Amino acid sequence: MTDSPTSSSRARPITAGIVTALVGYTSSFVVVLTGLRAVGASPEQAASGLLALCLALGLGCILLAWRYRMPITAAWSTPGAALLAATGLVDGGWPAAVGAFLVVAALILLTGLWPQLGRLIARIPPSIAQAMLAGVLLPLCLAPITGIVVNPWGVVPVVLTWLVFARLAPRWAVPLAFVAAAIVVAISLMREGMPVDPTLLVPRVEFTVPTLTWGSLVGIAIPLYIVTMASQNVPGVAIMRSFGYVVPWRPAMLVTGVGTALAAPFGGHAVNLAAISAALAAAPEAEADPERRWVAATSAGGSYLLLAALSAAFAALVLLAPPAVIPAVAGLALFAAFGSAIQQAIDDPGERLPAVVTFLVAASGVALAGISAAFWALIAGLVVRFVMHVGRSSA
């Protein structure tokens, strides 16, 4: 009887790590697949990207947590995947997108080796960076609404499930909405008598020879890097600091940069520090003793490695889904990120006008000269901000 509390205490961070991985994966893998498909990946290449990201996340979590005895967790860039979904095809297609992913890896590595680059990114006003993100997310967040019109019998159960659990268990609202979507897909397949090809369930990697075009460099690589830094790495460090952990910046950037570089040729877009899900492993709920919470991060890493084996099955589920169901799940998964981005974009009245311009340009989806709206949104916002602020400091 005396051994039971001790056993429960030892299992607590392991359980927290499993929950961290499950919530992080099921809440956003649909967004990742949507983004990869939008920039030209075939279903097999998108599934390969999901597999490569899971392996990179798992190894990154284990390495950082074990080496520094901190609950440092890695994640894929969910805002970055949303950016890809909004960007769509660029000149050069999927190989050029893969080339852009490698550029992002190089920039993340350079951020770790050359602190001045990190400081340069930090000089981009947060309001403009968040407004760009909000504009990118808006079309995706509308999917649950438009989906109800397109396929009410498929989308309404998903939305209702999300709404109920957003009230009862917010952490599990999106994962359970995905479960509802999976049930909808299963019912649809049974009604149509559609057989499932067993080969779709076998995990495999698809290597892509990368190329690089001006459109992919400016339209994907630069905005993806900025979004990943501003919405994942910097907040991730701040969240860890709120729990008393000082993340080793250079090693963290080197590990995530190498992870991105290794995953990119197989379809992975970006590996970074976890932000929102970081609290699941670093908070006291994971483990009362702060010095033992690193176990939760290693458990999360191991869980991601196991989830990698299921990547093809999850990708197949998305592929077989009826119209509007999966986009609805992706939109629901991004509601919180959209709300946070909007709040930060317009929080400072003095920065509100440049932020609004940035948001509108990004949300327009208009691409000029083969370059995505996200890049032009940044430029427009910075130009408006310069015009509004020039000369004021000397007045």
C-alpha positions as CSV (number, residue, x, y, z in Angstrom):
1,M,0.0,0.0,0.0
2,T,2.9,2.4,0.8
3,D,4.3,1.9,-2.7
4,S,1.2,3.1,-4.5
5,P,1.7,6.9,-4.0
6,T,5.3,6.6,-5.1
7,S,4.4,4.7,-8.3
8,S,1.6,7.2,-9.0
9,S,4.1,10.1,-8.5
10,R,6.6,8.6,-10.9
11,A,4.0,8.0,-13.6
12,R,2.6,11.5,-13.4
13,P,5.2,13.2,-15.6
14,I,5.1,10.3,-18.0
15,T,1.4,10.7,-18.4
16,A,1.7,14.4,-18.8
17,G,4.2,13.9,-21.6
18,I,1.8,11.5,-23.4
19,V,-1.0,14.0,-23.0
20,T,1.3,16.8,-24.4
21,A,2.1,14.8,-27.5
22,L,-1.5,13.7,-28.1
23,V,-3.0,17.1,-27.7
24,G,-0.3,18.8,-29.8
25,Y,-0.6,16.2,-32.6
26,T,-4.4,15.8,-32.8
27,S,-5.0,19.5,-32.4
28,S,-3.0,20.5,-35.5
29,F,-1.9,17.7,-37.8
30,V,-4.8,18.5,-40.1
31,V,-3.5,22.0,-40.4
32,V,0.0,20.6,-41.3
33,L,-1.5,18.3,-44.0
34,T,-3.6,21.1,-45.4
35,G,-0.6,23.4,-45.6
36,L,1.6,20.9,-47.3
37,R,-1.1,19.9,-49.8
38,A,-1.7,23.6,-50.6
39,V,1.9,24.2,-51.7
40,G,1.9,21.2,-54.0
41,A,2.6,18.0,-52.0
42,S,0.8,14.9,-53.2
43,P,-1.1,12.9,-50.5
44,E,2.0,10.6,-50.2
45,Q,4.4,13.5,-49.9
46,A,2.2,15.2,-47.3
47,A,2.0,12.0,-45.2
48,S,5.8,11.7,-45.5
49,G,6.1,15.3,-44.2
50,L,4.0,14.5,-41.2
51,L,6.1,11.4,-40.5
52,A,9.4,13.3,-40.8
53,L,8.1,16.1,-38.5
54,C,7.0,13.6,-35.9
55,L,10.4,11.9,-35.9
56,A,12.2,15.3,-35.7
57,L,10.0,16.4,-32.8
58,G,10.4,13.2,-30.9
59,L,14.2,13.2,-31.1
60,G,14.4,16.9,-30.4
61,C,12.3,16.7,-27.3
62,I,14.3,13.8,-26.0
63,L,17.7,15.4,-26.7
64,L,16.9,18.8,-25.2
65,A,15.1,17.5,-22.2
66,W,17.7,14.8,-21.4
67,R,20.7,17.2,-22.0
68,Y,19.4,20.2,-20.0
69,R,17.1,18.5,-17.5
70,M,14.3,20.9,-18.5
71,P,10.8,20.1,-19.8
72,I,11.7,21.6,-23.2
73,T,9.3,20.4,-25.9
74,A,9.6,20.8,-29.6
75,A,6.6,21.2,-32.0
76,W,5.9,21.8,-35.7
77,S,5.0,25.3,-36.7
78,T,1.2,25.3,-36.8
79,P,1.1,29.0,-37.8
80,G,3.6,28.2,-40.4
81,A,1.4,25.4,-41.8
82,A,-1.5,27.8,-41.9
83,L,0.7,30.2,-43.8
84,L,1.4,27.5,-46.4
85,A,-2.3,26.9,-46.7
86,A,-2.9,30.5,-47.4
87,T,0.1,30.8,-49.8
88,G,-0.7,28.0,-52.2
89,L,1.4,27.0,-55.1
90,V,4.5,29.1,-55.9
91,D,6.7,29.1,-59.0
92,G,8.6,25.8,-59.0
93,G,5.8,23.9,-57.2
94,W,6.5,21.4,-54.4
95,P,10.3,21.1,-55.0
96,A,10.6,24.8,-54.6
97,A,8.5,24.7,-51.4
98,V,10.9,22.0,-50.1
99,G,13.8,24.3,-51.0
100,A,12.1,27.1,-49.0
101,F,11.9,24.7,-46.0
102,L,15.6,24.2,-46.2
103,V,16.2,28.0,-46.3
104,V,14.1,28.2,-43.1
105,A,16.3,25.6,-41.5
106,A,19.4,27.6,-42.4
107,L,17.9,30.8,-41.0
108,I,17.0,29.0,-37.7
109,L,20.5,27.7,-37.5
110,L,21.9,31.1,-38.2
111,T,19.7,32.6,-35.5
112,G,21.4,30.3,-33.0
113,L,24.9,31.0,-34.3
114,W,24.5,34.7,-35.0
115,P,22.5,36.5,-32.3
116,Q,22.2,39.6,-34.4
117,L,19.7,37.9,-36.7
118,G,17.5,37.1,-33.7
119,R,17.7,40.8,-32.6
120,L,16.8,41.9,-36.2
121,I,13.6,39.7,-36.1
122,A,12.8,41.1,-32.7
123,R,12.8,44.6,-34.2
124,I,9.8,43.7,-36.3
125,P,6.9,45.2,-34.3
126,P,4.9,42.3,-32.7
127,S,1.7,44.0,-33.8
128,I,2.6,43.7,-37.5
129,A,3.9,40.1,-37.2
130,Q,0.7,39.1,-35.4
131,A,-1.5,41.0,-37.8
132,M,0.1,39.1,-40.7
133,L,-0.6,35.9,-38.9
134,A,-4.2,36.8,-38.2
135,G,-4.7,37.7,-41.9
136,V,-3.3,34.4,-42.9
137,L,-5.5,32.5,-40.5
138,L,-8.8,34.3,-41.3
139,P,-9.7,32.3,-44.5
140,L,-8.9,29.0,-42.7
141,C,-11.0,30.0,-39.6
142,L,-14.0,30.7,-41.9
143,A,-14.0,27.0,-43.0
144,P,-16.3,25.7,-40.2
145,I,-18.8,28.4,-41.0
146,T,-18.8,27.9,-44.8
147,G,-18.6,24.1,-44.2
148,I,-21.9,24.1,-42.5
149,V,-23.5,25.3,-45.7
150,V,-21.6,23.0,-48.0
151,N,-22.0,19.8,-45.9
152,P,-24.2,20.3,-42.8
153,W,-24.6,16.6,-41.9
154,G,-20.8,16.2,-41.8
155,V,-19.7,19.5,-40.3
156,V,-22.4,20.3,-37.7
157,P,-21.5,17.2,-35.5
158,V,-17.9,18.3,-35.6
159,V,-18.7,21.9,-34.6
160,L,-21.1,20.8,-31.9
161,T,-18.5,18.5,-30.4
162,W,-16.0,21.2,-30.3
163,L,-18.4,23.7,-28.7
164,V,-19.5,21.3,-25.9
165,F,-15.9,20.4,-25.0
166,A,-14.7,24.0,-25.3
167,R,-16.9,24.5,-22.3
168,L,-16.3,21.2,-20.4
169,A,-12.6,20.4,-21.3
170,P,-11.0,23.1,-23.4
171,R,-7.7,21.3,-23.8
172,W,-9.5,18.4,-25.5
173,A,-12.0,20.4,-27.6
174,V,-10.1,20.2,-30.9
175,P,-8.8,16.6,-30.5
176,L,-12.4,15.4,-29.7
177,A,-13.7,17.4,-32.7
178,F,-11.3,15.4,-34.8
179,V,-12.6,12.2,-33.3
180,A,-16.1,13.4,-34.3
181,A,-14.7,14.0,-37.8
182,A,-13.2,10.5,-37.9
183,I,-16.6,9.1,-37.0
184,V,-18.2,11.1,-39.8
185,V,-15.6,9.8,-42.3
186,A,-16.2,6.2,-41.1
187,I,-19.9,6.5,-41.5
188,S,-19.5,8.0,-45.0
189,L,-17.2,5.2,-46.1
190,M,-19.6,2.6,-44.8
191,R,-22.6,4.2,-46.5
192,E,-20.8,4.5,-49.8
193,G,-19.2,1.0,-49.5
194,M,-15.9,2.5,-50.4
195,P,-13.0,0.1,-49.8
196,V,-9.8,1.4,-48.1
197,D,-6.5,0.7,-49.8
198,P,-4.3,-1.0,-47.1
199,T,-1.2,0.5,-48.6
200,L,-2.4,3.9,-47.6
201,L,-2.0,2.9,-43.9
202,V,1.7,2.0,-44.3
203,P,4.1,4.8,-43.2
204,R,6.7,5.7,-45.7
205,V,9.0,8.6,-46.6
206,E,9.0,10.4,-50.0
207,F,12.3,12.2,-50.8
208,T,12.0,15.3,-52.9
209,V,15.0,16.9,-54.6
210,P,14.7,20.6,-53.5
211,T,14.9,23.6,-55.8
212,L,14.6,27.2,-55.1
213,T,12.8,30.0,-56.9
214,W,12.4,33.7,-56.1
215,G,8.8,33.1,-55.4
216,S,9.4,30.3,-52.9
217,L,12.2,32.3,-51.2
218,V,10.3,35.5,-50.7
219,G,6.8,34.0,-50.6
220,I,7.4,31.0,-48.4
221,A,10.8,31.0,-46.7
222,I,11.0,34.5,-45.3
223,P,7.3,34.7,-44.0
224,L,7.6,31.1,-42.7
225,Y,10.7,31.9,-40.8
226,I,9.3,35.2,-39.3
227,V,6.0,33.5,-38.3
228,T,7.9,30.5,-36.7
229,M,10.1,32.8,-34.7
230,A,7.4,35.3,-33.7
231,S,4.6,32.9,-33.0
232,Q,6.5,29.8,-31.7
233,N,10.1,30.2,-30.6
234,V,9.9,33.6,-28.8
235,P,6.6,32.8,-27.0
236,G,7.9,29.3,-26.3
237,V,10.9,30.8,-24.4
238,A,8.6,33.2,-22.6
239,I,6.2,30.5,-21.5
240,M,9.1,28.4,-20.2
241,R,10.5,31.4,-18.3
242,S,7.1,31.8,-16.6
243,F,7.6,28.4,-15.1
244,G,11.1,29.2,-13.9
245,Y,13.1,27.6,-16.8
246,V,15.7,29.5,-18.8
247,V,15.8,27.8,-22.2
248,P,19.3,27.6,-23.6
249,W,18.7,29.7,-26.8
250,R,21.6,28.7,-29.0
251,P,21.3,24.9,-28.4
252,A,17.5,25.1,-28.8
253,M,17.9,26.9,-32.2
254,L,20.6,24.5,-33.3
255,V,18.5,21.4,-32.5
256,T,15.4,22.7,-34.1
257,G,17.3,24.0,-37.1
258,V,19.0,20.6,-37.7
259,G,15.6,18.9,-37.2
260,T,14.0,21.2,-39.8
261,A,16.9,20.5,-42.2
262,L,16.6,16.8,-41.8
263,A,12.8,16.8,-42.2
264,A,12.6,19.2,-45.1
265,P,13.7,16.9,-48.0
266,F,11.0,14.5,-46.8
267,G,8.3,17.2,-46.6
268,G,8.6,18.7,-43.1
269,H,8.2,22.5,-43.1
270,A,9.5,23.7,-39.8
271,V,10.5,22.4,-36.3
272,N,10.5,24.8,-33.4
273,L,10.0,25.2,-29.7
274,A,6.5,24.5,-28.5
275,A,4.5,27.5,-27.3
276,I,1.0,26.7,-26.2
277,S,1.6,23.0,-25.5
278,A,4.8,23.8,-23.7
279,A,2.8,24.5,-20.5
280,L,1.5,20.9,-20.5
281,A,4.9,19.5,-19.7
282,A,6.4,22.5,-17.8
283,A,3.5,23.4,-15.4
284,P,3.2,22.0,-11.8
285,E,0.3,19.8,-13.0
286,A,2.9,17.7,-14.9
287,E,5.0,17.1,-11.8
288,A,5.3,18.8,-8.4
289,D,9.1,18.8,-8.4
290,P,10.4,21.2,-11.1
291,E,13.6,19.3,-11.4
292,R,11.7,16.1,-12.5
293,R,9.5,17.7,-15.1
294,W,12.0,17.0,-17.8
295,V,10.7,13.5,-17.7
296,A,7.4,14.8,-19.2
297,A,9.3,16.2,-22.2
298,T,11.1,12.9,-22.8
299,S,7.8,11.1,-22.5
300,A,6.3,13.5,-25.1
301,G,9.3,12.8,-27.4
302,G,8.7,9.1,-27.2
303,S,5.0,9.5,-27.8
304,Y,5.8,11.5,-31.0
305,L,8.0,8.7,-32.2
306,L,5.1,6.3,-31.7
307,L,2.7,8.7,-33.4
308,A,5.0,8.8,-36.4
309,A,4.1,5.2,-37.2
310,L,0.4,6.3,-37.4
311,S,1.1,9.3,-39.7
312,A,0.0,7.5,-42.9
313,A,-3.2,6.3,-41.3
314,F,-4.1,9.8,-40.2
315,A,-3.2,11.2,-43.6
316,A,-5.4,8.6,-45.2
317,L,-8.3,9.6,-43.0
318,V,-8.0,13.2,-44.2
319,L,-7.8,12.0,-47.8
320,L,-11.0,9.9,-47.6
321,A,-13.0,12.5,-45.7
322,P,-16.2,14.0,-47.3
323,P,-16.2,17.6,-48.4
324,A,-15.7,20.4,-45.9
325,V,-15.2,18.1,-42.8
326,I,-11.4,18.3,-42.5
327,P,-11.2,22.0,-43.3
328,A,-13.7,22.6,-40.5
329,V,-11.5,20.8,-38.1
330,A,-8.5,22.8,-39.2
331,G,-10.4,26.0,-38.8
332,L,-11.5,25.1,-35.3
333,A,-7.9,24.2,-34.4
334,L,-6.8,27.7,-35.3
335,F,-9.5,29.7,-33.5
336,A,-7.4,30.3,-30.4
337,A,-4.3,31.3,-32.4
338,F,-6.5,33.7,-34.5
339,G,-8.0,35.3,-31.4
340,S,-4.5,35.7,-29.8
341,A,-3.1,37.2,-32.9
342,I,-5.9,39.7,-33.3
343,Q,-5.6,40.8,-29.7
344,Q,-1.9,41.3,-29.9
345,A,-2.2,43.1,-33.3
346,I,-4.6,45.8,-32.1
347,D,-3.6,46.0,-28.4
348,D,-1.5,49.2,-28.8
349,P,-3.6,52.0,-30.2
350,G,-0.5,53.7,-31.7
351,E,0.2,50.6,-33.8
352,R,-3.4,49.8,-34.7
353,L,-3.5,51.4,-38.2
354,P,-0.3,49.6,-39.5
355,A,-1.7,46.4,-38.0
356,V,-5.0,46.8,-39.7
357,V,-3.4,47.4,-43.1
358,T,-1.1,44.3,-42.5
359,F,-4.1,42.2,-41.6
360,L,-6.2,43.2,-44.6
361,V,-3.4,42.7,-47.1
362,A,-2.6,39.2,-45.7
363,A,-6.3,38.3,-45.6
364,S,-6.8,39.4,-49.2
365,G,-4.6,36.5,-50.5
366,V,-3.5,38.6,-53.4
367,A,-0.1,37.6,-54.8
368,L,2.0,40.0,-56.8
369,A,5.0,39.0,-59.0
370,G,4.5,35.4,-57.8
371,I,5.1,36.4,-54.2
372,S,2.5,35.6,-51.5
373,A,0.2,38.1,-49.8
374,A,2.0,37.4,-46.4
375,F,5.2,39.0,-47.6
376,W,3.4,42.0,-49.1
377,A,1.4,42.3,-45.9
378,L,4.7,42.7,-43.9
379,I,5.9,45.3,-46.4
380,A,2.7,47.3,-46.4
381,G,2.5,47.3,-42.6
382,L,6.1,48.4,-42.2
383,V,5.6,51.2,-44.8
384,V,2.5,52.5,-43.1
385,R,4.1,52.3,-39.7
386,F,7.1,54.3,-41.0
387,V,4.9,57.0,-42.5
388,M,2.9,57.2,-39.3
389,H,5.9,57.4,-37.0
390,V,8.6,59.2,-38.9
391,G,9.6,62.4,-37.3
392,R,7.5,61.9,-34.2
393,S,10.4,61.1,-31.9
394,S,12.0,64.5,-32.6
395,A,8.8,66.4,-32.1
